[in-house]
Amino acid sequence: MDYFEKDAILSGIGISRIGRRTGIPGIELTLEAVRAAIADAGLKPADIDGVGTLGDTPAAEVAAALQISDADFGFGFDSGGLLTPVMSACRAVAEKRARHVLVYRTVQMIGGTVPTSPSAAANTPRPALARIVESPTDGERPAIGPMDDVADLVAAHAYSAANWLALNCRRHMDMYGTTKEQLGWLAINSRRNAALNPLAVYRDPMTMADYLAARPVSTPFGLLDCDVPVDGSIAVVVSAADYARDCPHRPVAVEAIGGADGAGGWFHRADYPKMASADAAAQMWSRTELKPADLDLAELYDGFTFLTLAWLEALRICGDGEAGPFIEGAERIARDGMLPLNTYGGQLSAGRMHGYWLLHEACLQLRGEAGARQVGPRPEVAVAAVGGGPIAGCMLLTC
């Protein structure tokens, strides 16, 4: 098997200002993050020979602003959802097609690239580096790809991802007895961690009463089950592993990756309410000798609370149906618990950066540079897992 990711490291990270409705142009936020990441890696813009992004601020525009010439913008990894550009960069440096690849994600609440309607979401171009993997026909219905059944959901008046994932959550509740209060502990834990993150947009304390009183969005989700739209940018530099000796910070090694652009779409899976996260996690664990018990830290996607719960089970941190009891009381997932979770505040309180903030945080924690929210003793193995529904990717990181 081609374990190309083991020949890559995350050598630098950078983050821009984060805020709500800042009015700051996307290119300005992007340049803040990418310049910080390049400097953090101990590099200069001229050292960058590849640029990848998720389809926000154009890579060519960023390269031009940094005066990077002859940068490659096209690498390839089959499927990794939102993390596809990072995984593609790992392949590029492993195959010596590049030595240092800059990858970034920029989002904006107003005038940005985040789709605002189901039709916009369905028509948004897929990341250029991803390939949709179709499911085989089962003789009863045509093959379903990741977004092929959105029209069916909208026809049933399910107009957003909140509606679509609420269906998964309700099914999980019916099957396993998962409760809304258990979801609430995820939101409370995130807010508690966000209080120690000066960049988080919501830092005020949250109680279970606050969580349960939040206005409904799509049963069982309320407002505090949903991530917080923000303006911001996050960047990472992926370098060849032999650069580790010259890296000014403790380099973060990529131990294993997993990606899935899941066959079965949003709800045609035989194992529903499982999602592509189950496939991505299985692929990741197949590429390493490490096991779930080796994890010291988990930074898991929380576009909605249920997605984090689903990732806990997909990664085999918990068995099927066991994530609710695992997170209840938020003791096991606290910074001083058995598996610190979403230590920066997550998308629920820090802000929605489509999973790139959790990758940034995993690197900070592994490097021992997370400040007041640093997990002690310094973690050595972390998982960063991104996505939900039919698209997912995860990375096992070590330091």
BAKE-968308 format. One line per field, with one value per residue: residue number from 1; x, y, z of N, C-alpha, C in turn. Coordinates in pm, whole numbers, plus 50000, padded with zeros to 5 digits. Layout:
i = NUM:...
n_px = X:...
n_py = Y:...
n_pz = Z:...
ca_px = X:...
ca_py = Y:...
ca_pz = Z:...
c_px = X:...
c_py = Y:...
c_pz = Z:...
//
This chain:
i = 1:2:3:4:5:6:7:8:9:10:11:12:13:14:15:16:17:18:19:20:21:22:23:24:25:26:27:28:29:30:31:32:33:34:35:36:37:38:39:40:41:42:43:44:45:46:47:48:49:50:51:52:53:54:55:56:57:58:59:60:61:62:63:64:65:66:67:68:69:70:71:72:73:74:75:76:77:78:79:80:81:82:83:84:85:86:87:88:89:90:91:92:93:94:95:96:97:98:99:100:101:102:103:104:105:106:107:108:109:110:111:112:113:114:115:116:117:118:119:120:121:122:123:124:125:126:127:128:129:130:131:132:133:134:135:136:137:138:139:140:141:142:143:144:145:146:147:148:149:150:151:152:153:154:155:156:157:158:159:160:161:162:163:164:165:166:167:168:169:170:171:172:173:174:175:176:177:178:179:180:181:182:183:184:185:186:187:188:189:190:191:192:193:194:195:196:197:198:199:200:201:202:203:204:205:206:207:208:209:210:211:212:213:214:215:216:217:218:219:220:221:222:223:224:225:226:227:228:229:230:231:232:233:234:235:236:237:238:239:240:241:242:243:244:245:246:247:248:249:250:251:252:253:254:255:256:257:258:259:260:261:262:263:264:265:266:267:268:269:270:271:272:273:274:275:276:277:278:279:280:281:282:283:284:285:286:287:288:289:290:291:292:293:294:295:296:297:298:299:300:301:302:303:304:305:306:307:308:309:310:311:312:313:314:315:316:317:318:319:320:321:322:323:324:325:326:327:328:329:330:331:332:333:334:335:336:337:338:339:340:341:342:343:344:345:346:347:348:349:350:351:352:353:354:355:356:357:358:359:360:361:362:363:364:365:366:367:368:369:370:371:372:373:374:375:376:377:378:379:380:381:382:383:384:385:386:387:388:389:390:391:392:393:394:395:396:397:398:399
n_px = 50085:50042:50171:50187:50154:50314:50552:50533:50513:50352:50456:50418:50181:49908:49691:49431:49283:48976:48627:48287:48100:48296:48368:48612:48811:48831:49080:49257:49231:49314:49584:49691:49678:49826:50079:50155:50166:50370:50591:50591:50670:50933:51007:51032:50820:50921:51008:50793:50639:50400:50047:49743:49386:49046:48875:48816:48940:49112:49381:49578:49566:49652:49912:50022:50010:50192:50413:50496:50637:50587:50437:50274:49939:49786:49728:49676:49449:49234:48991:48885:48715:48663:48925:49074:49261:49480:49554:49619:49841:50016:50061:50188:50433:50543:50583:50774:50704:50673:50811:50743:50421:50162:49855:49525:49223:48960:48690:48386:48123:47953:47922:48097:48210:48050:47777:47438:47193:47002:47003:47219:47420:47412:47501:47750:48089:48276:48563:48861:49048:48927:48762:48454:48320:48127:47849:47785:47524:47227:47033:46781:46771:46927:47284:47404:47558:47760:47606:47376:47119:47013:46810:46590:46566:46514:46271:46116:46086:46310:46534:46797:47132:47101:46844:46882:47082:46961:46783:46949:47036:46797:46732:46947:46892:46650:46736:46933:46879:46995:47021:46894:47013:47260:47380:47396:47607:47829:47821:47846:48099:48257:48214:48326:48595:48639:48640:48899:49026:49139:49067:48820:48476:48252:48254:48142:48017:47826:47535:47357:47089:47084:47153:46936:46730:46767:46659:46456:46582:46592:46435:46611:46774:46878:46956:47209:47320:47433:47692:47895:47880:48156:48406:48720:49051:49259:49572:49806:50129:50251:50515:50802:50909:51179:51241:51202:51418:51505:51298:51160:50986:50849:50801:50500:50402:50248:50072:49869:49602:49258:48989:48665:48431:48133:47964:47618:47511:47325:47134:47101:47244:47311:47373:47265:47199:47472:47751:47968:48187:48235:48351:48580:48721:48768:48940:49158:49248:49330:49572:49773:49955:49878:49615:49270:49285:49529:49506:49556:49425:49145:49022:48738:48499:48233:48005:47742:47622:47570:47737:47990:47945:47889:48140:48295:48204:48253:48531:48589:48632:48427:48180:47912:47633:47725:47835:47680:47645:47923:48000:47844:47803:48047:48298:48485:48566:48676:48942:49117:49043:48997:49006:49068:48864:48799:48949:48988:48748:48589:48373:48131:48156:48399:48409:48303:48517:48524:48657:48931:49031:49032:49234:49451:49449:49505:49771:49890:49846:49990:50243:50278:50203:49967:49897:49693:49500:49633:49672:49779:49981:50188:50021:50080:49968:49717:49390:49244:48942:48713:48409:48081:47772:47775:48046:48376:48682:48986:49272:49551:49772:50104:50358
n_py = 49880:50228:50443:50732:50965:50954:51060:51328:51641:51877:52183:52451:52689:52920:53192:53422:53742:53689:53719:53841:53944:54130:54281:54282:54239:53927:53854:53999:53885:53629:53667:53749:53509:53324:53439:53435:53158:53075:53213:53096:52843:52887:52977:53150:53331:53267:53011:52848:52611:52514:52565:52528:52523:52545:52643:52912:53225:53288:53072:53149:53424:53467:53361:53543:53779:53718:53704:53461:53254:53020:52832:52526:52439:52215:51920:51574:51379:51112:51139:51344:51516:51823:51839:51767:51934:51949:51681:51622:51784:51650:51418:51532:51635:51400:51262:51414:51620:51864:52069:52237:52308:52537:52561:52680:52804:53022:53204:53392:53576:53760:53817:53616:53280:53083:52872:52985:52870:52568:52518:52668:52536:52286:52351:52454:52450:52148:52077:52119:51918:51690:51373:51244:50953:50706:50505:50152:50026:49897:49752:49843:50116:50405:50461:50654:50954:51188:51436:51384:51332:51560:51709:51547:51572:51846:51857:51738:51939:51984:52203:52270:52187:52162:52054:51811:51674:51665:51461:51234:51250:51222:50959:50824:50878:50740:50478:50432:50566:50811:51139:51479:51633:51510:51585:51850:51863:51858:52112:52272:52195:52286:52564:52616:52564:52757:52987:53021:53094:53357:53430:53323:53365:53349:53352:53366:53212:52904:52733:52423:52485:52721:52614:52436:52616:52757:52885:52680:52512:52294:52020:51763:51988:52293:52646:52653:52416:52451:52560:52864:53125:53301:53548:53484:53335:53049:52890:52639:52494:52237:52019:51841:51547:51541:51797:51838:51855:52113:52271:52541:52506:52241:51977:51854:51535:51352:51081:50911:50909:50952:50942:51015:51047:50996:50715:50668:50904:51151:51005:50743:50528:50192:50150:50364:50563:50620:50790:50932:50969:50732:50569:50718:50718:50444:50395:50555:50429:50192:50249:50269:50155:50243:50276:50351:50377:50493:50762:51093:51327:51486:51655:51737:51768:51998:52112:52075:51964:51687:51582:51568:51375:51160:51131:51044:50783:50683:50688:50489:50544:50523:50265:50177:50372:50441:50690:50897:50840:50850:51120:51244:51466:51576:51516:51320:51434:51675:51921:51817:51557:51209:51210:51489:51722:51915:52154:52424:52546:52482:52478:52549:52747:52892:52946:52900:52749:52559:52327:52377:52523:52340:52171:52345:52389:52130:52106:52313:52214:51969:52069:52190:52453:52586:52766:52902:52707:52475:52128:51910:51632:51728:51637:51355:51216:51291:51333:51481:51553:51599:51714:51599:51415:51309:51351:51339:51364:51266:51300:51154:51262:51309:51381
n_pz = 50000:49934:50142:50137:50286:50510:50443:50472:50646:50868:50859:50915:51045:51023:51112:51054:51151:51322:51300:51318:51046:50951:50732:50612:50328:50149:50034:50187:50444:50377:50301:50544:50691:50530:50508:50774:50816:50642:50748:51002:50940:50895:50647:50329:50096:49841:49872:49850:49650:49569:49574:49736:49771:49891:49709:49751:49803:49508:49418:49238:49257:49517:49501:49322:49474:49671:49525:49422:49195:48928:49071:49149:49101:49097:49241:49339:49519:49590:49752:50010:50113:50275:50351:50134:49978:50158:50195:49933:49904:50073:49924:49703:49804:49893:49658:49548:49379:49471:49730:49941:50021:50021:50184:50218:50375:50337:50467:50452:50598:50470:50131:50079:50006:50103:50048:50036:50008:49940:49662:49579:49719:49597:49347:49380:49283:49313:49523:49342:49358:49435:49384:49288:49419:49302:49407:49364:49151:49295:49181:49234:49249:49095:49099:49370:49426:49624:49636:49504:49597:49704:49584:49633:49909:49937:49803:49992:50166:50322:50368:50425:50545:50818:50844:50708:50853:51097:51058:51055:51319:51467:51397:51515:51781:51811:51768:51965:52201:52245:52381:52384:52581:52605:52362:52426:52610:52447:52326:52556:52651:52439:52457:52705:52652:52456:52605:52678:52453:52281:52021:51970:51888:52055:52394:52640:52942:52925:53019:53082:53093:52941:52693:52639:52625:52394:52077:51863:51571:51381:51466:51631:51675:51818:51823:51947:51878:51638:51415:51417:51197:51056:50964:50825:50794:50751:50737:50629:50603:50414:50416:50282:50453:50529:50586:50850:51024:50992:51059:51240:51452:51657:51443:51294:51232:50967:51019:50923:50683:50587:50357:50221:49971:49995:49872:49831:49905:50089:50237:50148:50244:50341:50605:50739:51027:50980:50826:50570:50727:50866:50668:50596:50840:50873:50658:50735:50977:50869:50761:50944:51233:51474:51721:51817:52098:52136:52103:52212:52193:52042:51769:51637:51379:51406:51279:51330:51646:51645:51450:51565:51762:51589:51466:51683:51712:51454:51446:51615:51878:52046:52070:51839:51905:52156:52200:52310:52598:52648:52620:52805:53071:53016:53120:53038:52799:52858:52891:53078:53074:52972:52694:52555:52384:52099:52168:52120:52116:51908:51613:51708:51901:51868:51590:51248:51041:50850:50930:50920:51131:51337:51253:51267:51545:51641:51560:51713:51974:51969:51933:52172:52215:52278:52471:52728:52705:52666:52658:52910:53016:52731:52436:52216:52008:51784:51642:51361:51231:50971:50828:50714:50662:50329:50276:50384:50575:50739:50955:51105:51337:51459:51704
ca_px = 50000:50118:50150:50263:50142:50420:50665:50495:50493:50290:50570:50379:50038:49879:49550:49404:49180:48849:48518:48157:48067:48405:48383:48750:48816:48883:49222:49332:49233:49395:49726:49732:49698:49931:50209:50187:50201:50502:50691:50591:50748:51072:51027:50997:50729:50993:51029:50667:50628:50265:49941:49614:49278:48918:48791:48773:49026:49183:49520:49665:49568:49737:50050:50067:50030:50313:50521:50541:50633:50596:50373:50182:49809:49707:49776:49562:49416:49102:48877:48913:48621:48718:49071:49137:49384:49590:49596:49684:49973:50098:50103:50278:50568:50594:50625:50878:50654:50684:50880:50663:50292:50077:49712:49449:49078:48909:48544:48328:47978:47886:48000:48196:48185:47968:47646:47332:47068:47027:47038:47357:47508:47417:47568:47884:48188:48345:48706:48922:49135:48849:48692:48334:48319:47988:47816:47734:47378:47182:46924:46653:46779:47055:47393:47388:47682:47749:47504:47271:46985:46973:46680:46486:46551:46448:46132:46046:46091:46431:46600:46936:47203:47042:46734:46930:47153:46865:46727:47047:47038:46673:46743:47039:46818:46552:46805:47023:46839:47071:46933:46933:47105:47394:47432:47425:47739:47928:47818:47898:48243:48319:48213:48423:48728:48647:48667:49044:49076:49109:49012:48685:48377:48163:48337:48066:47979:47700:47483:47263:46963:47101:47149:46801:46638:46796:46546:46465:46622:46537:46432:46630:46874:46850:47058:47340:47372:47479:47817:47884:47944:48255:48502:48855:49132:49357:49665:49902:50233:50285:50652:50864:50944:51318:51254:51178:51539:51526:51175:51186:50899:50837:50720:50388:50407:50121:50083:49773:49489:49144:48893:48550:48320:48061:47855:47496:47457:47290:47051:47082:47337:47250:47397:47213:47241:47614:47783:48100:48288:48268:48440:48707:48791:48815:49058:49270:49302:49393:49700:49861:49951:49818:49477:49196:49330:49652:49476:49566:49352:49056:48964:48637:48408:48109:47910:47628:47668:47561:47851:48097:47905:47907:48283:48344:48173:48321:48673:48592:48657:48312:48105:47787:47534:47786:47892:47599:47695:48064:48015:47755:47875:48165:48419:48584:48610:48734:49087:49190:48977:49068:49026:49031:48790:48773:49009:48989:48611:48513:48295:48012:48181:48508:48365:48303:48625:48516:48749:49072:49073:49063:49366:49542:49455:49575:49914:49932:49849:50099:50366:50283:50199:49827:49877:49609:49418:49721:49648:49901:50109:50172:49977:50169:49888:49591:49315:49167:48841:48636:48303:47960:47691:47843:48182:48452:48825:49049:49417:49613:49893:50190:50465
ca_py = 50000:50352:50527:50851:51073:50944:51138:51470:51704:52009:52260:52585:52720:53063:53227:53566:53791:53618:53801:53831:54058:54227:54364:54275:54161:53792:53847:54053:53781:53518:53701:53745:53370:53253:53495:53383:53016:53064:53255:52996:52729:52928:52987:53272:53299:53207:52868:52777:52569:52464:52634:52461:52584:52476:52712:53043:53323:53211:53042:53229:53560:53463:53342:53669:53875:53678:53701:53324:53220:52878:52744:52426:52449:52095:51794:51484:51271:51072:51195:51382:51620:51955:51827:51720:52005:51915:51546:51630:51842:51541:51334:51607:51641:51263:51223:51510:51717:51992:52054:52309:52344:52623:52530:52772:52812:53153:53213:53521:53571:53841:53828:53510:53169:52981:52869:53034:52800:52433:52518:52716:52430:52179:52396:52501:52356:52063:52106:52073:51804:51575:51294:51182:50808:50666:50374:50061:50014:49782:49689:49906:50261:50440:50493:50783:51020:51269:51540:51350:51322:51688:51749:51470:51631:51976:51830:51703:52061:51988:52304:52299:52079:52146:51959:51681:51606:51639:51329:51137:51258:51163:50815:50778:50884:50631:50349:50411:50640:50935:51247:51616:51678:51460:51677:51976:51860:51895:52257:52329:52172:52377:52701:52620:52575:52884:53094:53036:53122:53497:53450:53266:53474:53335:53308:53374:53079:52845:52628:52334:52560:52809:52530:52384:52728:52820:52870:52563:52529:52177:51922:51811:52092:52432:52738:52624:52295:52490:52636:53009:53185:53405:53584:53450:53250:52965:52832:52540:52459:52095:52009:51709:51505:51567:51936:51839:51895:52257:52339:52615:52454:52095:51942:51763:51432:51296:50937:50841:50990:50879:51030:50951:51119:50873:50655:50663:51038:51194:50915:50614:50429:50076:50158:50491:50702:50645:50881:50909:50968:50592:50521:50789:50671:50307:50405:50609:50329:50085:50298:50290:50054:50304:50239:50458:50392:50570:50903:51183:51451:51476:51779:51677:51861:52023:52199:52051:51879:51545:51540:51529:51245:51059:51107:50963:50643:50646:50668:50376:50589:50462:50174:50231:50405:50465:50825:50978:50822:50888:51265:51295:51529:51642:51491:51247:51515:51800:51934:51728:51429:51100:51247:51628:51734:52049:52234:52566:52597:52423:52568:52588:52869:52971:52995:52803:52760:52438:52224:52413:52568:52224:52125:52443:52364:52003:52134:52390:52127:51875:52145:52242:52598:52631:52866:52873:52588:52361:52002:51859:51656:51756:51520:51307:51163:51363:51314:51594:51491:51708:51683:51532:51369:51220:51396:51340:51336:51271:51289:51116:51344:51274:51479
ca_pz = 50000:49922:50260:50099:50385:50610:50393:50479:50777:50872:50909:50954:51054:51036:51125:51040:51242:51311:51352:51251:50959:50966:50612:50563:50203:50161:50000:50300:50546:50327:50306:50685:50733:50457:50546:50907:50805:50577:50847:51109:50889:50875:50503:50258:49987:49727:49898:49824:49511:49542:49648:49728:49846:49879:49612:49798:49737:49405:49448:49151:49311:49636:49454:49264:49582:49743:49424:49405:49052:48890:49169:49096:49166:49073:49293:49337:49612:49545:49824:50147:50152:50297:50370:50011:49940:50249:50161:49802:49927:50128:49812:49616:49860:49900:49523:49511:49282:49541:49859:50040:49962:50103:50172:50302:50362:50375:50465:50486:50619:50370:50009:50074:49916:50166:49987:50123:49981:49889:49520:49569:49766:49499:49227:49411:49230:49408:49525:49217:49380:49481:49283:49342:49406:49295:49462:49262:49148:49370:49109:49267:49227:49034:49190:49433:49465:49744:49639:49407:49654:49764:49529:49703:50041:49922:49767:50116:50248:50404:50286:50461:50612:50952:50830:50662:50961:51204:51031:51107:51464:51518:51380:51618:51908:51811:51774:52079:52319:52258:52427:52352:52684:52571:52261:52494:52673:52345:52313:52680:52653:52342:52509:52815:52590:52384:52701:52687:52318:52254:51887:51962:51883:52169:52507:52765:52992:52881:53105:53015:53080:52824:52574:52616:52600:52264:51985:51775:51431:51312:51573:51768:51685:51845:51773:52003:51814:51504:51418:51414:51079:51085:50860:50867:50707:50818:50639:50676:50507:50410:50366:50277:50589:50564:50632:50994:51098:50976:51098:51364:51557:51657:51325:51313:51129:50921:51036:50836:50636:50532:50293:50156:49909:50019:49797:49910:49923:50224:50317:50083:50297:50405:50749:50790:51009:50959:50716:50509:50833:50897:50563:50607:50959:50848:50572:50812:51069:50791:50713:51058:51339:51592:51747:51885:52236:52137:52087:52327:52163:51925:51716:51550:51311:51479:51211:51419:51755:51614:51369:51657:51818:51484:51447:51795:51682:51330:51476:51709:52014:52111:51986:51786:52007:52286:52211:52400:52734:52658:52635:52910:53181:52957:53198:52957:52686:52907:52865:53168:53069:52904:52554:52533:52258:52045:52273:52086:52119:51798:51528:51783:51979:51812:51459:51139:50944:50768:50975:50916:51263:51420:51212:51326:51689:51664:51549:51831:52091:51954:51949:52309:52202:52282:52576:52845:52682:52636:52727:52971:52947:52588:52359:52111:51898:51771:51519:51309:51145:50911:50733:50757:50551:50235:50245:50509:50571:50872:50956:51230:51347:51572:51730
c_px = 50089:50084:50223:50261:50253:50546:50637:50487:50415:50392:50532:50229:50021:49730:49536:49321:49052:48740:48392:48129:48172:48413:48523:48751:48880:49031:49308:49343:49324:49544:49776:49766:49816:50069:50251:50232:50340:50613:50704:50673:50895:51108:51001:50901:50798:51018:50906:50660:50495:50166:49811:49511:49150:48824:48739:48856:49114:49332:49615:49676:49659:49883:50105:50096:50157:50436:50584:50528:50644:50537:50278:50051:49729:49774:49656:49559:49270:48989:48916:48821:48690:48871:49144:49261:49502:49643:49667:49825:50067:50148:50208:50420:50628:50648:50729:50835:50653:50758:50801:50534:50211:49931:49636:49299:49036:48757:48501:48178:47902:47976:48108:48154:48099:47829:47538:47199:47100:47067:47180:47455:47524:47497:47708:47986:48254:48493:48776:49004:49059:48786:48571:48338:48174:47968:47766:47583:47335:47064:46789:46654:46914:47159:47376:47525:47656:47636:47383:47131:46941:46835:46566:46460:46476:46301:46049:46052:46204:46530:46747:47000:47152:46928:46786:46997:47065:46800:46820:47042:46913:46678:46835:46970:46719:46619:46873:46983:46921:46978:46984:47031:47247:47458:47474:47561:47850:47936:47878:48049:48315:48324:48313:48565:48746:48679:48816:49109:49042:49052:48868:48581:48278:48240:48263:48026:47843:47661:47392:47128:46969:47087:47007:46702:46661:46683:46565:46508:46562:46547:46519:46729:46812:46965:47198:47394:47439:47605:47792:47953:48039:48327:48641:48926:49233:49443:49757:50004:50264:50422:50698:50919:51088:51343:51241:51300:51565:51405:51196:51098:50903:50749:50611:50388:50268:50135:49991:49661:49377:49046:48781:48457:48212:47953:47733:47438:47426:47215:47028:47181:47261:47266:47354:47166:47393:47635:47921:48211:48329:48367:48577:48787:48847:48940:49178:49332:49370:49534:49800:49852:49896:49670:49403:49243:49457:49628:49490:49474:49264:49000:48867:48535:48277:48026:47774:47677:47670:47678:47968:48068:47928:48054:48341:48319:48244:48467:48696:48645:48546:48251:47978:47687:47592:47838:47812:47643:47841:48080:47932:47836:48001:48291:48526:48643:48666:48883:49170:49126:49057:49092:48979:48975:48768:48820:49010:48851:48526:48440:48171:48033:48293:48469:48386:48414:48636:48625:48894:49122:49107:49198:49475:49559:49528:49726:49964:49946:49967:50235:50383:50274:50058:49797:49790:49527:49503:49687:49781:49882:50088:50131:50076:50095:49753:49522:49240:49071:48740:48527:48185:47875:47773:47988:48261:48599:48882:49197:49463:49750:49972:50302:50555
c_py = 50124:50443:50660:50959:51071:51019:51288:51515:51832:52100:52399:52603:52870:53088:53378:53616:53712:53709:53780:53960:54169:54323:54361:54192:54025:53781:53900:53951:53666:53548:53707:53603:53305:53308:53445:53238:52998:53103:53153:52873:52762:52945:53129:53235:53231:53058:52784:52739:52501:52539:52559:52531:52507:52549:52845:53150:53249:53194:53127:53373:53567:53449:53472:53772:53846:53677:53562:53290:53069:52784:52648:52437:52319:51969:51701:51382:51239:51144:51225:51491:51753:51953:51782:51799:51972:51776:51543:51687:51737:51451:51405:51610:51501:51217:51319:51600:51857:51965:52121:52355:52423:52588:52623:52756:52948:53152:53354:53507:53643:53852:53723:53398:53060:52983:52911:52965:52660:52432:52567:52608:52321:52219:52451:52402:52276:52104:52042:51946:51678:51502:51230:51033:50762:50526:50283:50055:49889:49711:49753:50055:50292:50468:50635:50836:51117:51371:51507:51349:51450:51730:51675:51530:51764:51958:51793:51818:52058:52076:52330:52179:52058:52045:51819:51604:51585:51502:51219:51132:51193:51011:50755:50776:50768:50496:50324:50485:50764:51050:51383:51671:51629:51546:51809:51978:51890:52046:52324:52312:52266:52519:52717:52634:52708:53000:53121:53069:53266:53524:53398:53378:53467:53273:53314:53234:53035:52735:52536:52402:52654:52728:52485:52494:52794:52790:52749:52601:52417:52061:51800:51926:52226:52517:52701:52489:52327:52575:52783:53064:53299:53443:53545:53362:53174:52898:52733:52518:52311:52083:51864:51675:51539:51714:51946:51890:52045:52338:52413:52572:52302:52054:51842:51663:51384:51145:50861:50936:50897:50977:50953:51056:51015:50835:50643:50799:51068:51087:50777:50507:50313:50081:50292:50472:50725:50727:50848:50910:50826:50536:50586:50738:50531:50309:50455:50503:50214:50122:50322:50171:50112:50268:50355:50481:50474:50721:50979:51303:51429:51614:51737:51779:51875:52131:52192:51954:51732:51496:51498:51394:51134:51029:51023:50814:50597:50613:50554:50415:50534:50360:50241:50253:50442:50608:50913:50963:50865:51036:51323:51347:51601:51623:51421:51334:51650:51804:51846:51589:51325:51129:51392:51648:51880:52159:52384:52630:52547:52526:52618:52718:52955:53030:52892:52834:52632:52337:52265:52467:52448:52163:52215:52415:52234:52025:52212:52300:52029:51943:52199:52393:52655:52723:52817:52747:52464:52241:51953:51718:51670:51630:51484:51252:51234:51323:51443:51538:51595:51653:51612:51494:51281:51254:51407:51314:51344:51245:51252:51182:51305:51377:51427
c_pz = 50000:50041:50241:50206:50489:50568:50397:50624:50760:50941:50958:50956:51070:51042:51117:51157:51217:51369:51273:51176:50970:50848:50555:50434:50224:50133:50115:50413:50504:50341:50450:50727:50662:50489:50683:50900:50744:50675:50959:51069:50870:50729:50454:50145:49869:49747:49866:49677:49479:49628:49628:49812:49819:49785:49662:49729:49636:49436:49363:49202:49434:49596:49397:49373:49661:49652:49416:49257:49035:48996:49099:49173:49155:49124:49301:49448:49588:49618:49967:50193:50166:50314:50244:49973:50029:50216:50026:49815:49985:50016:49726:49673:49870:49765:49465:49394:49340:49671:49971:49973:50064:50077:50265:50277:50416:50365:50503:50500:50509:50249:49997:49983:49978:50102:50085:50099:49932:49744:49500:49612:49661:49376:49253:49356:49340:49412:49406:49235:49419:49364:49349:49314:49410:49353:49350:49265:49221:49303:49134:49243:49162:49141:49242:49473:49578:49747:49552:49466:49723:49713:49598:49841:50034:49885:49890:50216:50351:50330:50320:50527:50755:50948:50799:50775:51084:51184:51083:51259:51525:51507:51487:51755:51920:51830:51908:52206:52346:52292:52383:52455:52657:52462:52327:52561:52575:52332:52438:52689:52557:52395:52622:52760:52519:52478:52714:52553:52282:52116:51873:51967:51999:52285:52640:52811:52940:52979:53024:52996:52960:52695:52541:52582:52464:52165:51895:51635:51347:51411:51541:51784:51723:51798:51822:51961:51682:51513:51390:51290:51119:50956:50910:50766:50791:50711:50707:50565:50523:50344:50359:50416:50626:50601:50784:51070:51091:51021:51231:51481:51552:51539:51361:51199:51094:50922:50942:50798:50589:50472:50227:50100:49890:49921:49887:49939:50069:50303:50255:50132:50362:50557:50808:50934:51000:50834:50661:50612:50870:50795:50572:50725:50937:50760:50651:50902:50993:50746:50826:51153:51469:51600:51814:52029:52246:52130:52219:52313:52041:51891:51605:51502:51387:51410:51278:51526:51717:51531:51456:51718:51715:51459:51561:51770:51556:51357:51575:51846:52104:52015:51934:51899:52142:52305:52305:52545:52752:52685:52748:53028:53138:53041:53115:52848:52728:52880:52957:53173:52993:52757:52533:52392:52223:52142:52244:52094:52006:51714:51601:51859:51922:51677:51350:51038:50862:50800:50979:51050:51351:51381:51271:51475:51720:51656:51670:51952:52084:51972:52091:52313:52210:52399:52689:52828:52648:52723:52785:53025:52796:52512:52250:51990:51897:51642:51487:51206:51101:50821:50795:50638:50459:50206:50375:50484:50712:50859:51096:51234:51471:51585:51841
//
